[in-house]
Amino acid sequence: MTATTDGADHPHHRHGWWWKTLIAGFLLWVVTIVVTVVTSNTNLVPTIILLGSFLVPFTVVLFVIERVTGTVSTMQLVTAFFVGGILGVLGASLLEADLRQGAFIFVVVGFVEEFVKALLLLVVGWRVRPKTARQGALLGATIGAGFAAFESAGYAFNAAITQRGIDLVSLLQTEVVRAVLSPVGHVLWTAIIGAVLFGTARSGARFRWSWGVAVAYVVSSVLHGLWDSNATLSTVLAFVLTGTPFSAAASGSVPPGLAGFATTLYVVGLLVVTVIGVVVLVGVLVHHRRIDGARADQRADAAPVWETTPPPTAP
């Protein structure tokens, strides 16, 4: 069990609830789907959307709650998840409203959304003590999870509503894909920014500007943009690698013989971006852990002899 700054056990560290919640929530989601199909009750569709969209992101929050230290409370994390998620999608929607479709639209969206989440991370973490890279990664993951949950709910709603009525199959496909990918999407990108932002804080208490923060923001935004544009990039790459002329897609659809290859490239692209993001995050955490360890050794070496050596016992 992890200790807080005063040496006492953190009151919120009860390990195991995150995976128990994940299993229980998944079973409830399946039961809701079965009941909806059997009864044809469309009133249950919002329940499916909420369960499917929030289950994995909220599990991330429980994972964070079990590992966070210092002055962060459970209420602060839950507030960061919900309020941060709502403000995040609202702010991103306003900033993206006037964007025009183009070759770099996804990269621009990545910079916009990571900027909004970084601002929310600054507000949420302003009074957090101590500020360490690990704390920042956990708080960044929480805000990213909130953003992912509300965004997934919107995508699921759009997938469900069609001209023919409610498309339950499309809804479920969208929820499954986004639930599986959410921990390595918004959660990962914002965790990278949080780790660098908190890791460079002065004396573990106050934020300070450094070029490392700017680099982390750019890297996370570019990875975010590559993730979102991966479908387009994989399709273009499939045409190039197979020598298929682009005129074959004049009808607006990928030729059947090329669709499978494009899908394979899409999966490979997601894996590559994910591995890069995980390596960056782990590298940042290891780097700051070494720095903290070196500083602790320096403080120990600089301590007066009477602070490190016990006084002699009286005769």
C-alpha positions as CSV (number, residue, x, y, z in Angstrom):
1,M,0.0,0.0,0.0
2,T,1.4,3.4,-1.0
3,A,2.1,6.0,1.7
4,T,1.3,9.7,1.4
5,T,3.7,12.5,2.1
6,D,3.1,12.4,5.9
7,G,3.8,8.7,6.0
8,A,0.2,7.6,6.6
9,D,-1.6,5.2,4.3
10,H,-3.6,6.9,1.7
11,P,-7.3,6.4,2.5
12,H,-8.4,5.7,-1.0
13,H,-6.0,2.8,-1.8
14,R,-8.2,-0.2,-2.1
15,H,-6.7,-2.2,-4.9
16,G,-8.8,-4.4,-7.2
17,W,-12.0,-2.3,-7.6
18,W,-11.1,-1.2,-11.1
19,W,-11.1,-4.7,-12.6
20,K,-14.1,-5.8,-10.5
21,T,-16.1,-2.8,-11.8
22,L,-15.0,-3.6,-15.4
23,I,-16.3,-7.1,-15.2
24,A,-19.5,-6.2,-13.4
25,G,-20.2,-3.3,-15.8
26,F,-19.5,-5.5,-18.9
27,L,-22.0,-8.1,-17.6
28,L,-24.6,-5.3,-17.0
29,W,-23.9,-4.0,-20.6
30,V,-24.5,-7.5,-22.1
31,V,-27.7,-8.0,-20.0
32,T,-29.0,-4.7,-21.1
33,I,-28.4,-5.6,-24.8
34,V,-30.1,-8.9,-24.4
35,V,-33.2,-7.4,-22.7
36,T,-33.3,-4.6,-25.4
37,V,-33.3,-7.2,-28.2
38,V,-35.8,-9.5,-26.5
39,T,-38.3,-6.7,-25.6
40,S,-37.6,-4.3,-28.5
41,N,-37.7,-1.5,-25.9
42,T,-35.9,1.5,-27.4
43,N,-36.0,3.2,-24.0
44,L,-33.0,1.1,-23.1
45,V,-30.8,2.4,-25.9
46,P,-29.6,5.4,-23.8
47,T,-28.6,2.9,-21.1
48,I,-26.5,0.9,-23.6
49,I,-24.9,4.1,-24.8
50,L,-24.0,5.3,-21.3
51,L,-22.7,1.9,-20.1
52,G,-20.7,1.2,-23.2
53,S,-19.2,4.7,-23.4
54,F,-18.4,5.3,-19.8
55,L,-17.4,1.8,-18.5
56,V,-13.8,1.6,-19.6
57,P,-13.0,5.4,-19.1
58,F,-14.5,5.2,-15.6
59,T,-12.5,2.1,-14.9
60,V,-9.4,4.2,-15.7
61,V,-10.5,6.6,-13.0
62,L,-10.8,3.8,-10.4
63,F,-7.4,2.6,-11.4
64,V,-6.0,6.1,-10.8
65,I,-7.8,6.4,-7.5
66,E,-6.1,3.3,-6.2
67,R,-2.7,4.6,-7.1
68,V,-2.7,8.4,-6.5
69,T,-0.9,9.9,-3.6
70,G,-0.5,13.3,-1.8
71,T,-3.4,15.8,-1.5
72,V,-5.5,14.4,-4.4
73,S,-8.9,13.2,-3.1
74,T,-11.4,10.9,-4.8
75,M,-13.9,13.7,-5.2
76,Q,-11.3,15.8,-7.1
77,L,-10.6,12.9,-9.5
78,V,-14.3,12.2,-10.1
79,T,-14.9,15.9,-10.6
80,A,-11.9,16.1,-13.0
81,F,-13.4,13.1,-14.9
82,F,-16.9,14.5,-15.4
83,V,-16.3,18.3,-15.4
84,G,-13.1,18.0,-17.3
85,G,-14.7,15.7,-19.8
86,I,-17.6,18.0,-20.4
87,L,-15.6,21.2,-20.7
88,G,-13.1,19.4,-22.9
89,V,-15.6,18.3,-25.5
90,L,-17.3,21.6,-25.4
91,G,-14.1,23.6,-25.8
92,A,-12.8,21.4,-28.5
93,S,-16.2,21.6,-30.4
94,L,-16.1,25.4,-30.3
95,L,-12.5,25.6,-31.5
96,E,-13.1,23.0,-34.2
97,A,-16.4,24.5,-35.5
98,D,-14.7,26.6,-38.2
99,L,-12.1,24.1,-39.3
100,R,-12.2,23.3,-43.0
101,Q,-11.7,19.8,-44.4
102,G,-8.2,19.3,-45.6
103,A,-5.1,17.1,-45.7
104,F,-4.0,18.3,-42.2
105,I,-7.4,18.5,-40.5
106,F,-6.7,15.6,-38.1
107,V,-3.4,17.0,-37.0
108,V,-5.1,20.4,-36.3
109,V,-7.8,18.6,-34.3
110,G,-5.1,16.8,-32.3
111,F,-3.4,20.1,-31.4
112,V,-6.8,21.7,-30.5
113,E,-8.0,18.8,-28.3
114,E,-4.7,18.4,-26.5
115,F,-4.5,22.1,-25.9
116,V,-8.0,22.1,-24.2
117,K,-7.1,19.0,-22.1
118,A,-3.7,20.6,-21.1
119,L,-5.5,23.7,-19.8
120,L,-7.9,21.6,-17.8
121,L,-4.9,19.7,-16.4
122,L,-3.4,23.0,-15.3
123,V,-6.5,24.0,-13.5
124,V,-7.1,20.6,-11.8
125,G,-3.5,20.1,-10.8
126,W,-2.8,23.7,-9.6
127,R,-3.0,22.9,-5.9
128,V,-2.0,19.2,-6.1
129,R,1.0,18.3,-3.8
130,P,3.4,16.8,-4.5
131,K,3.7,17.4,-8.2
132,T,5.6,14.4,-9.6
133,A,5.7,12.9,-13.1
134,R,3.7,9.9,-11.8
135,Q,1.0,12.1,-10.3
136,G,0.8,14.1,-13.5
137,A,0.4,11.0,-15.7
138,L,-2.4,9.8,-13.4
139,L,-4.3,13.1,-13.5
140,G,-3.7,13.4,-17.2
141,A,-5.2,10.0,-17.7
142,T,-8.2,11.0,-15.7
143,I,-9.0,14.0,-17.8
144,G,-8.3,12.1,-21.0
145,A,-10.7,9.4,-19.8
146,G,-13.5,11.9,-19.2
147,F,-12.9,13.4,-22.7
148,A,-13.0,9.9,-24.2
149,A,-16.2,8.9,-22.4
150,F,-18.3,11.9,-23.5
151,E,-16.8,11.8,-27.0
152,S,-17.6,8.1,-27.3
153,A,-21.2,8.7,-26.2
154,G,-21.6,11.2,-29.0
155,Y,-20.1,8.8,-31.6
156,A,-22.4,6.0,-30.3
157,F,-25.5,8.2,-30.6
158,N,-24.6,9.1,-34.2
159,A,-24.0,5.5,-35.1
160,A,-27.4,4.5,-33.6
161,I,-29.6,7.1,-35.3
162,T,-30.2,6.3,-39.0
163,Q,-32.9,7.1,-41.5
164,R,-34.3,3.6,-41.0
165,G,-34.5,4.0,-37.2
166,I,-32.1,2.8,-34.5
167,D,-29.2,0.7,-35.8
168,L,-28.3,-1.4,-32.8
169,V,-25.5,-3.3,-34.6
170,S,-23.7,-0.2,-35.6
171,L,-24.1,1.2,-32.1
172,L,-22.5,-1.8,-30.5
173,Q,-19.7,-2.0,-33.0
174,T,-18.8,1.7,-32.4
175,E,-18.9,1.2,-28.6
176,V,-16.7,-1.9,-28.7
177,V,-14.1,-0.4,-30.9
178,R,-13.9,2.9,-28.9
179,A,-13.9,1.1,-25.6
180,V,-11.0,-1.1,-26.6
181,L,-9.0,1.8,-28.0
182,S,-9.8,4.5,-25.3
183,P,-7.0,3.6,-22.9
184,V,-4.4,4.1,-25.7
185,G,-6.1,7.2,-27.1
186,H,-7.0,10.3,-25.2
187,V,-5.9,8.7,-21.9
188,L,-2.4,8.0,-23.2
189,W,-1.9,11.4,-24.9
190,T,-2.9,13.5,-21.9
191,A,-0.9,11.3,-19.6
192,I,2.2,12.2,-21.5
193,I,1.6,15.9,-21.1
194,G,0.7,15.5,-17.5
195,A,3.9,13.5,-16.7
196,V,6.2,16.2,-18.2
197,L,4.1,19.1,-16.8
198,F,4.2,17.8,-13.3
199,G,7.7,16.3,-13.5
200,T,9.2,19.8,-14.2
201,A,7.3,21.5,-11.4
202,R,9.6,23.6,-9.1
203,S,10.2,21.7,-5.8
204,G,7.2,19.5,-6.6
205,A,4.9,22.3,-5.7
206,R,4.6,25.0,-8.5
207,F,4.3,24.7,-12.2
208,R,7.0,26.2,-14.3
209,W,7.6,26.7,-18.0
210,S,10.1,24.5,-19.8
211,W,10.7,23.5,-23.3
212,G,10.1,19.9,-22.3
213,V,6.4,20.8,-21.7
214,A,6.2,22.3,-25.2
215,V,7.8,19.2,-26.7
216,A,5.4,16.9,-24.8
217,Y,2.4,18.9,-26.1
218,V,3.7,18.7,-29.7
219,V,4.5,15.0,-29.5
220,S,1.1,14.2,-28.0
221,S,-0.8,16.3,-30.5
222,V,1.1,14.8,-33.5
223,L,0.5,11.2,-32.1
224,H,-3.2,12.2,-31.6
225,G,-3.4,13.5,-35.2
226,L,-1.7,10.4,-36.6
227,W,-4.2,8.2,-34.7
228,D,-7.2,10.0,-36.0
229,S,-5.9,10.1,-39.6
230,N,-4.8,6.5,-39.6
231,A,-7.8,5.4,-41.6
232,T,-7.1,7.8,-44.4
233,L,-3.3,7.1,-44.3
234,S,-3.8,3.3,-44.4
235,T,-6.1,3.6,-47.4
236,V,-3.7,5.8,-49.3
237,L,-0.8,3.6,-48.5
238,A,-2.7,0.5,-49.6
239,F,-3.2,2.1,-53.1
240,V,0.5,3.1,-53.3
241,L,1.9,-0.2,-52.2
242,T,-0.3,-2.3,-54.5
243,G,0.1,0.1,-57.4
244,T,-3.6,0.5,-57.7
245,P,-4.6,3.8,-59.5
246,F,-6.6,6.2,-57.3
247,S,-9.2,6.4,-60.1
248,A,-10.3,3.0,-58.8
249,A,-11.9,4.8,-55.9
250,A,-13.8,7.3,-58.1
251,S,-17.1,5.9,-56.8
252,G,-16.0,6.9,-53.2
253,S,-15.4,3.4,-51.9
254,V,-12.3,1.2,-51.7
255,P,-12.2,-1.7,-54.2
256,P,-13.1,-5.0,-52.4
257,G,-9.8,-6.6,-53.2
258,L,-8.0,-3.7,-51.5
259,A,-10.2,-3.3,-48.4
260,G,-8.6,-6.2,-46.5
261,F,-5.1,-4.9,-47.1
262,A,-6.2,-1.4,-46.0
263,T,-7.7,-2.8,-42.8
264,T,-4.5,-4.6,-42.0
265,L,-2.5,-1.4,-42.5
266,Y,-5.0,0.4,-40.3
267,V,-4.5,-2.0,-37.4
268,V,-0.7,-2.0,-37.9
269,G,-0.8,1.8,-37.9
270,L,-2.7,1.9,-34.6
271,L,-0.2,-0.5,-33.0
272,V,2.7,1.6,-34.1
273,V,1.3,4.9,-32.8
274,T,0.3,3.1,-29.5
275,V,3.8,1.6,-29.0
276,I,5.4,5.0,-29.7
277,G,3.1,6.7,-27.1
278,V,3.7,4.0,-24.5
279,V,7.5,4.2,-25.0
280,V,7.4,8.0,-24.7
281,L,5.3,7.9,-21.5
282,V,7.5,5.2,-19.9
283,G,10.6,7.1,-20.9
284,V,9.4,10.3,-19.3
285,L,8.4,8.5,-16.0
286,V,11.8,6.7,-15.9
287,H,13.7,9.9,-16.6
288,H,12.0,11.9,-13.8
289,R,12.3,8.9,-11.4
290,R,16.1,9.0,-11.9
291,I,16.1,12.8,-11.4
292,D,14.1,12.5,-8.2
293,G,16.4,9.7,-7.0
294,A,19.5,11.8,-7.7
295,R,18.1,14.8,-5.9
296,A,17.3,12.6,-2.9
297,D,20.9,11.3,-2.8
298,Q,22.2,14.9,-3.0
299,R,20.1,16.0,-0.1
300,A,21.3,13.0,1.9
301,D,24.9,13.7,1.2
302,A,24.5,17.4,2.1
303,A,22.9,16.7,5.4
304,P,25.0,17.5,8.6
305,V,26.6,14.7,10.4
306,W,24.4,15.1,13.4
307,E,21.3,14.6,11.2
308,T,22.4,11.3,9.8
309,T,24.4,9.9,12.8
310,P,22.5,9.1,16.0
311,P,23.9,10.9,19.2
312,P,26.1,8.7,21.5
313,T,24.3,7.1,24.4
314,A,24.9,8.5,27.9
315,P,27.2,6.4,30.1
